[in-house]
Amino acid sequence: MKIIISFLLYIIFTFSPSFAQSVIKGVVLDRETKQPIHGATVYINNSSSATSTAKDGSFQLHQKIIQNQELVISNIGYEAAFETITTNNYEKVKIYLTRKITTLEEVSVIPFEKDGWAKWGKYFTESFIGTSKFAQKTKILNPDILRFRYNKSSKILTVIANEPIQIDNKELGYMISYDLISFRSNFSENTIQFEGFSYFKDYKRITKSILTQRRVAYQLSMMRFIRSLYEHKWQEDGYVVRELTKKENLERKDAQEKLKTITSLVNTKYEGKWNSFYILQSEIIKDSVTKYQNIMRQPAFYDVLGKQLTESDLEKGSLGNQLKEIHHQNYIHILNRTQKIDLDYFNSNNAYDESSRLKIDDDSSIVINYQGNYTPAIQWSMEGFFAWYSKVGNMLPLDYTVQENNK
């Protein structure tokens, strides 16, 4: 089974790392009462930079002023909010938080599962946290805040959280607070999508082992690939990137049509009774149906590799301030044979290699920057290794640098 995952992560737009340290100042208020909110968490999205509001709702966050960063405000009982920070507004940020609706059961036809975590907890953990060696030692500390709703007719599972998910990643030495905006798994289409805001807090004691594991996680990450693309370092970093097209499996298509015709005949003429169908007609034998069913296990499309690509083949141009726009009309196939891939990937996916396939939606483009950000993520579909690996249990903050290992 092939799963295509689109991560709808709210991304930080960042620019030059050489900006001077400044102070982001602002106030957080209740949208309805206009009263200050004390103790709200204020952080730069997907980073390790955070603070909290004082009794009067004010906050100060010492941070490099990097144009178009997302400043996120989170507080229990309220919807998370964000403000785009610029050099014009960083000293006068005003955020209004909206209280969460607590009667969601009453406004939905489909209720939440009463024992949702018992039924869906393992699946959610593997889909959200992952199954890598890092993910296996990552734990959700407050699973009771998660609520699960499954629509049997559409085969769609949705998950919400009424407060930030607290996550302990022992291998990478981070406590992660994740404001889940949405989680949606479509079992009919084999797709998983989730979006949210996150910030990272280092363990008090960072060991050499943790630093080593962070470096390993970085080497395998999508973030490293995007940084390499931005810096034109594919060859130096060991990436081989090729154009890839999808060729339809005509044998499977033919078998699908024949099975569809046979199934329709069984349902209409034989009232869905396959045994009666096999007995009362002689043209189609059971072995033929089995043959078509086996063919249907083949992929609907074959991957056909084309020419090797360079970074320039993907770049549409610079947007100024160290942002680049990329696009490619076909899939791109990514392989890095210098990386030591987690064996759990092969064991859990029946994969034949560690390649990744990425596809930007038609007539769309992706904006990337030096930190490894890419947006809008919804327009970039992943298959293969990156789809499996790009989970919360393997995440590093965007302000992670390899130089951390030299501490």
Sequence and secondary structure as in RCSB ss.txt:
>XXXX:A:sequence
MKIIISFLLYIIFTFSPSFAQSVIKGVVLDRETKQPIHGATVYINNSSSATSTAKDGSFQLHQKIIQNQELVISN
IGYEAAFETITTNNYEKVKIYLTRKITTLEEVSVIPFEKDGWAKWGKYFTESFIGTSKFAQKTKILNPDILRFRY
NKSSKILTVIANEPIQIDNKELGYMISYDLISFRSNFSENTIQFEGFSYFKDYKRITKSILTQRRVAYQLSMMRF
IRSLYEHKWQEDGYVVRELTKKENLERKDAQEKLKTITSLVNTKYEGKWNSFYILQSEIIKDSVTKYQNIMRQPA
FYDVLGKQLTESDLEKGSLGNQLKEIHHQNYIHILNRTQKIDLDYFNSNNAYDESSRLKIDDDSSIVINYQGNYT
PAIQWSMEGFFAWYSKVGNMLPLDYTVQENNK
>XXXX:A:secstr
   EEEE         TT  EEEEEEEEEETTT  B TT EEEETTBS EEE  TTSEEEEEEE  TTEEEEEE 
TTB  EEEEE TTTTTSEEEEE B  S HHHH SS   TTHHHHHHHHHHHHHT SSTTGGGEEES GGGEEEEE
ETTTTEEEEEESS EEEEETTTTEEEEEEEEEEEEETTTTEEEEEEEEEEEE SS  HHHHHHHHHHHHTSHHHH
HHHHHHT HHHHTEEEEEEEEEE HHHHHHHHHHHHHHHHHHHHSTT HHHHHHH SSS HHHHHHHHHHTTS S
EEEEEEEE  HHHHEEEEEETTEEEE  SSEEEEEETTS   HHHHHHH  SS  EEEEE TT  EEEETTS EE
 GGGEEEEEHHHHH SGGG   TT  GGGGG 
